Amino acid sequence: MPNHHEGEIVSGAITIEEVEASRHDPALGEEIRNLRKAKGLTLGVFAELTGLSIGFISQIERGQNRPSVTALFKISRALGVSVSWFFSAASAPDGDRETAVVRKGERRSIEYLDGITDQLLTPTLGGKLELLSCRFAPGSGVETVYSHKGEEAGVVISGKLDLWLNDTQYRLNAGDSFAFDSSTPHRYRNPSDGETVVIWAITPPNF
């Protein structure tokens, strides 16, 4: 499931004031580093994608420098998220930020043009496990078979999900669950005319 869409991201609306708030958040560098590592990007590759220097990115990740608004947009684009991802991380006052709990109204999400929306249910990507709430619009899915390191497991909360592992197709209904080694070539799709919701666990994190 991680990096499961090659479709474009639908960026949510965000004001310059909110961008300013996020770029001054002391946890911003750690958020950038965790997301970069979860996507398997080295500093060198990340620098090429952003057009920023390795040294500058390293300083940002270590909290020794703050990105400009322009740089933050470049960073978010290279990481495949909207800038609102970082605003969501900074939205709670420092003294109120919870490190073990994600409140329902504070989930960070990515919405894709292919009709799939992911919400991160774990507080950060810095741990060994990632938990997602994945919403599939009718007929949406990933048609390209892919594989990667790690393990995945999930449960269908509502709707239907077609899951392919190698050449075997499984039809899962609400209440059905699954688990597999992510090195197994796989893909999936919502075959129904209604929305499908899946709670998906991945290790290591690869949002």
KEKE-3310 file (N, C-alpha, C; in steps of 0.2 Angstrom, whole numbers, plus 5000, padded with zeros to 4 digits):
npx = (5004:5010:5015:5006:5000:5002:4996:4991:4992:4979:4979:4975:4966:4976:4982:4994:4997:4995:5005:5016:5015:5017:5030:5038:5037:5044:5045:5045:5057:5060:5048:5049:5061:5057:5046:5053:5062:5053:5048:5059:5070:5086:5096:5103:5096:5084:5088:5090:5077:5071:5078:5086:5100:5110:5116:5108:5095:5099:5101:5089:5081:5088:5083:5091:5089:5077:5065:5061:5045:5043:5053:5047:5036:5042:5048:5037:5031:5041:5040:5028:5016:5004:5006:4999:5000:5011:5006:4996:5003:5008:4998:4993:4996:5012:5013:5002:5003:5001:5010:5007:4994:4981:4970:4953:4949:4961:4968:4981:4980:4981:4975:4971:4970:4966:4955:4957:4959:4970:4972:4983:4985:4993:5004:5016:5028:5040:5041:5041:5030:5016:5000:4985:4970:4961:4952:4942:4936:4921:4926:4939:4957:4973:4981:4993:5005:5015:5029:5038:5049:5045:5030:5012:4995:4978:4960:4944:4933:4921:4912:4919:4934:4945:4959:4975:4987:5002:4997:4985:4968:4958:4942:4937:4926:4916:4923:4931:4949:4966:4984:5000:5017:5026:5034:5029:5022:5009:4992:4977:4959:4944:4930:4916:4901:4900:4908:4923:4931:4946:4956:4973:4988:5006:5023:5040:5036:5030:5024)
npy = (4994:5007:5022:5020:5026:5033:5043:5061:5073:5081:5096:5104:5119:5132:5145:5159:5163:5152:5143:5150:5148:5135:5133:5139:5130:5121:5107:5104:5101:5088:5081:5083:5075:5062:5059:5060:5049:5039:5038:5033:5041:5047:5060:5066:5063:5069:5082:5084:5083:5094:5105:5111:5113:5100:5103:5113:5107:5097:5105:5110:5099:5096:5106:5118:5127:5137:5134:5144:5151:5147:5137:5128:5124:5118:5107:5100:5097:5088:5078:5073:5078:5089:5106:5108:5097:5099:5110:5104:5096:5106:5112:5111:5119:5120:5115:5107:5097:5080:5065:5052:5050:5052:5064:5063:5074:5079:5072:5069:5071:5064:5068:5060:5062:5051:5046:5041:5043:5045:5044:5048:5038:5036:5045:5050:5047:5042:5030:5012:5007:5010:5017:5018:5025:5022:5028:5023:5029:5024:5012:5015:5013:5004:5000:4996:4983:4981:4981:4980:4982:4975:4973:4971:4973:4973:4978:4977:4990:4995:4992:4985:4976:4972:4962:4959:4947:4942:4932:4929:4933:4941:4944:4955:4958:4969:4968:4958:4953:4955:4950:4951:4949:4963:4962:4953:4954:4966:4973:4983:4986:4996:4988:4991:5001:5010:5018:5012:5008:5005:5000:5001:4993:4996:4991:4993:5011:5019:5030)
npz = (5000:5003:4995:4985:4975:4959:4954:4952:4965:4974:4979:4995:5000:5006:5017:5015:5028:5035:5030:5034:5047:5048:5043:5053:5063:5076:5075:5062:5054:5058:5054:5040:5038:5042:5033:5021:5023:5024:5011:5005:5000:4997:5004:4993:4982:4985:4986:4973:4968:4974:4970:4979:4990:4997:5009:5014:5015:5025:5036:5038:5041:5053:5061:5061:5052:5043:5031:5017:5011:4998:4997:5005:4998:4987:4993:4999:4987:4981:4990:4988:4994:5000:5005:5016:5023:5032:5039:5046:5055:5063:5069:5082:5098:5105:5118:5119:5110:5105:5107:5105:5101:5089:5085:5079:5071:5067:5058:5046:5029:5012:4996:4981:4963:4957:4964:4977:4994:5007:5025:5038:5052:5062:5074:5068:5055:5060:5067:5068:5062:5052:5050:5041:5035:5022:5008:4995:4980:4970:4959:4959:4960:4960:4946:4941:4944:4958:4969:4985:4999:5016:5026:5025:5031:5033:5035:5029:5031:5025:5010:4995:4991:4978:4978:4972:4972:4966:4953:4959:4963:4975:4982:4993:5006:5017:5033:5031:5031:5028:5025:5020:5012:5007:4997:4988:4972:4969:4968:4968:4969:4970:4966:4966:4965:4975:4989:4996:5011:5020:5033:5034:5038:5038:5037:5035:5038:5024:5017)
capx = (5000:5014:5017:5002:4997:5006:4991:4993:4989:4974:4981:4970:4967:4979:4983:5001:4998:4996:5011:5021:5015:5020:5038:5041:5036:5051:5045:5045:5063:5059:5043:5052:5065:5053:5043:5058:5065:5048:5048:5065:5074:5092:5097:5106:5090:5079:5090:5089:5070:5068:5082:5089:5107:5110:5117:5102:5090:5101:5100:5081:5079:5090:5081:5096:5087:5070:5064:5056:5038:5045:5057:5043:5032:5047:5049:5031:5030:5045:5038:5021:5011:5002:5009:4994:5003:5015:5002:4992:5008:5010:4992:4992:5001:5018:5012:4996:5005:5001:5014:5005:4987:4979:4962:4949:4949:4968:4972:4984:4978:4983:4969:4974:4966:4963:4949:4959:4961:4974:4973:4988:4982:4999:5006:5022:5031:5046:5041:5042:5023:5012:4993:4982:4963:4961:4945:4942:4930:4919:4930:4946:4962:4980:4981:5000:5007:5021:5031:5043:5051:5040:5024:5006:4989:4972:4953:4939:4928:4915:4913:4922:4941:4949:4966:4979:4994:5004:4991:4979:4964:4954:4937:4936:4920:4917:4924:4937:4955:4972:4990:5005:5024:5025:5039:5024:5019:5002:4988:4970:4954:4937:4926:4909:4898:4900:4915:4927:4936:4951:4961:4979:4995:5012:5029:5041:5032:5032:5017)
capy = (5000:5013:5025:5016:5029:5037:5049:5067:5075:5087:5101:5107:5126:5134:5152:5160:5164:5145:5141:5154:5145:5128:5133:5141:5125:5117:5100:5104:5097:5081:5079:5082:5069:5056:5058:5058:5042:5034:5037:5030:5046:5049:5067:5068:5062:5074:5088:5085:5084:5100:5110:5114:5110:5095:5106:5117:5102:5094:5110:5111:5093:5096:5111:5123:5132:5137:5135:5150:5148:5144:5131:5123:5122:5113:5101:5096:5094:5083:5072:5070:5080:5097:5110:5107:5091:5102:5114:5100:5094:5112:5116:5111:5123:5116:5112:5103:5092:5074:5061:5045:5050:5056:5065:5062:5080:5081:5067:5072:5067:5066:5066:5059:5063:5044:5045:5038:5047:5042:5048:5045:5037:5036:5052:5052:5042:5040:5024:5006:5005:5015:5015:5022:5025:5023:5028:5022:5030:5019:5010:5018:5008:5004:4995:4994:4979:4984:4977:4984:4979:4976:4969:4974:4970:4977:4975:4981:4992:4995:4992:4979:4977:4967:4962:4954:4945:4938:4931:4927:4938:4940:4948:4956:4962:4972:4963:4953:4956:4952:4951:4948:4951:4968:4960:4950:4959:4966:4979:4982:4991:4995:4985:4992:5007:5013:5020:5007:5011:5000:5002:4997:4994:4995:4991:5000:5016:5021:5034)
capz = (5000:5003:4989:4981:4969:4954:4952:4955:4972:4974:4985:4998:5000:5012:5016:5016:5035:5038:5027:5038:5054:5048:5042:5059:5069:5078:5073:5054:5051:5059:5049:5033:5038:5043:5027:5016:5024:5023:5004:5003:4997:5000:5004:4987:4977:4988:4984:4965:4966:4976:4968:4985:4991:5002:5016:5016:5017:5031:5041:5039:5045:5060:5065:5061:5047:5041:5024:5014:5009:4991:4998:5008:4993:4983:4998:4999:4980:4980:4995:4986:4999:4999:5011:5022:5028:5037:5043:5051:5060:5067:5071:5089:5102:5107:5125:5118:5104:5108:5103:5105:5100:5083:5086:5073:5067:5066:5054:5040:5023:5005:4991:4974:4957:4955:4968:4983:4999:5013:5031:5042:5059:5067:5074:5064:5051:5063:5071:5064:5060:5049:5050:5036:5033:5014:5006:4988:4977:4966:4953:4959:4962:4957:4940:4940:4949:4961:4976:4989:5005:5021:5027:5025:5033:5034:5036:5025:5035:5022:5003:4993:4988:4974:4979:4968:4975:4960:4949:4962:4964:4981:4983:5000:5008:5024:5039:5028:5032:5024:5027:5015:5012:5002:4991:4983:4967:4971:4966:4971:4966:4972:4960:4967:4964:4982:4992:5000:5017:5022:5038:5031:5042:5034:5041:5038:5035:5017:5015)
cpx = (5004:5015:5012:4999:5002:5002:4994:4989:4984:4976:4976:4972:4971:4982:4991:5002:4999:5003:5017:5021:5018:5028:5041:5041:5042:5051:5045:5051:5062:5053:5045:5056:5062:5049:5048:5061:5059:5047:5054:5070:5080:5092:5099:5100:5085:5081:5089:5082:5068:5072:5086:5096:5106:5111:5112:5097:5092:5100:5093:5079:5082:5088:5085:5094:5080:5069:5059:5050:5039:5048:5052:5038:5036:5047:5043:5030:5034:5043:5031:5016:5009:5005:5005:4996:5007:5012:4999:4997:5009:5004:4991:4998:5006:5016:5006:4998:5005:5005:5012:4998:4986:4972:4959:4949:4956:4972:4975:4982:4981:4977:4972:4968:4963:4957:4951:4961:4964:4974:4978:4985:4987:5001:5011:5023:5038:5047:5042:5035:5019:5004:4989:4974:4963:4954:4946:4936:4928:4924:4937:4951:4969:4980:4988:5003:5014:5023:5037:5044:5045:5034:5018:5000:4984:4965:4949:4934:4921:4917:4916:4929:4943:4956:4970:4986:4997:4999:4985:4974:4959:4949:4936:4930:4921:4918:4930:4943:4960:4978:4995:5012:5023:5030:5035:5021:5011:4999:4981:4966:4947:4932:4918:4907:4897:4907:4917:4931:4940:4955:4968:4985:5001:5018:5035:5037:5034:5026:5017)
cpy = (5006:5015:5021:5019:5033:5043:5055:5069:5081:5091:5104:5115:5128:5141:5153:5161:5157:5142:5144:5150:5138:5128:5136:5136:5122:5110:5099:5100:5090:5078:5078:5076:5063:5054:5056:5051:5037:5033:5035:5035:5048:5057:5070:5068:5068:5081:5090:5086:5091:5106:5114:5110:5105:5098:5110:5112:5099:5099:5111:5105:5093:5102:5117:5128:5132:5138:5141:5147:5145:5138:5126:5120:5117:5107:5097:5093:5088:5077:5070:5072:5087:5100:5109:5101:5094:5106:5110:5097:5100:5115:5116:5115:5118:5112:5107:5097:5085:5069:5054:5045:5055:5057:5065:5068:5083:5077:5071:5067:5069:5063:5066:5060:5056:5042:5041:5043:5043:5047:5044:5044:5036:5043:5054:5046:5040:5034:5018:5004:5011:5013:5020:5020:5026:5022:5028:5024:5025:5018:5012:5012:5009:4999:4992:4989:4982:4980:4982:4980:4980:4971:4973:4970:4975:4974:4980:4983:4993:4995:4985:4981:4971:4968:4957:4953:4940:4938:4929:4933:4936:4945:4949:4960:4965:4967:4958:4957:4952:4954:4948:4952:4956:4966:4956:4955:4959:4973:4978:4988:4990:4994:4988:4999:5012:5014:5014:5010:5005:5003:4998:4999:4992:4995:4989:5005:5018:5025:5036)
cpz = (5000:4996:4983:4975:4965:4952:4955:4961:4971:4980:4988:4999:5007:5011:5017:5024:5038:5036:5032:5045:5054:5047:5048:5065:5070:5076:5065:5051:5052:5055:5042:5033:5038:5036:5021:5016:5022:5015:5001:4999:5000:5000:4997:4982:4979:4986:4977:4964:4968:4973:4973:4986:4997:5009:5018:5019:5024:5037:5043:5043:5052:5064:5065:5056:5046:5034:5022:5012:5002:4992:5001:5003:4988:4987:4998:4992:4979:4984:4993:4990:4997:5005:5017:5026:5033:5042:5048:5056:5065:5070:5078:5093:5104:5113:5124:5113:5108:5103:5102:5102:5094:5084:5079:5068:5065:5062:5048:5034:5016:5000:4984:4969:4955:4959:4975:4988:5005:5019:5035:5049:5064:5068:5070:5060:5054:5066:5066:5060:5057:5048:5046:5036:5026:5012:4998:4985:4972:4960:4953:4962:4959:4952:4939:4945:4951:4967:4979:4995:5011:5021:5027:5028:5034:5034:5032:5030:5032:5014:5001:4990:4984:4976:4975:4971:4970:4955:4952:4964:4970:4981:4990:5001:5015:5029:5037:5030:5028:5027:5021:5015:5006:4996:4986:4978:4969:4968:4969:4968:4970:4966:4961:4965:4970:4984:4996:5005:5019:5027:5036:5035:5037:5038:5036:5035:5028:5014:5008)
residu = (MET:PRO:ASN:HIS:HIS:GLU:GLY:GLU:ILE:VAL:SER:GLY:ALA:ILE:THR:ILE:GLU:GLU:VAL:GLU:ALA:SER:ARG:HIS:ASP:PRO:ALA:LEU:GLY:GLU:GLU:ILE:ARG:ASN:LEU:ARG:LYS:ALA:LYS:GLY:LEU:THR:LEU:GLY:VAL:PHE:ALA:GLU:LEU:THR:GLY:LEU:SER:ILE:GLY:PHE:ILE:SER:GLN:ILE:GLU:ARG:GLY:GLN:ASN:ARG:PRO:SER:VAL:THR:ALA:LEU:PHE:LYS:ILE:SER:ARG:ALA:LEU:GLY:VAL:SER:VAL:SER:TRP:PHE:PHE:SER:ALA:ALA:SER:ALA:PRO:ASP:GLY:ASP:ARG:GLU:THR:ALA:VAL:VAL:ARG:LYS:GLY:GLU:ARG:ARG:SER:ILE:GLU:TYR:LEU:ASP:GLY:ILE:THR:ASP:GLN:LEU:LEU:THR:PRO:THR:LEU:GLY:GLY:LYS:LEU:GLU:LEU:LEU:SER:CYS:ARG:PHE:ALA:PRO:GLY:SER:GLY:VAL:GLU:THR:VAL:TYR:SER:HIS:LYS:GLY:GLU:GLU:ALA:GLY:VAL:VAL:ILE:SER:GLY:LYS:LEU:ASP:LEU:TRP:LEU:ASN:ASP:THR:GLN:TYR:ARG:LEU:ASN:ALA:GLY:ASP:SER:PHE:ALA:PHE:ASP:SER:SER:THR:PRO:HIS:ARG:TYR:ARG:ASN:PRO:SER:ASP:GLY:GLU:THR:VAL:VAL:ILE:TRP:ALA:ILE:THR:PRO:PRO:ASN:PHE)
# end
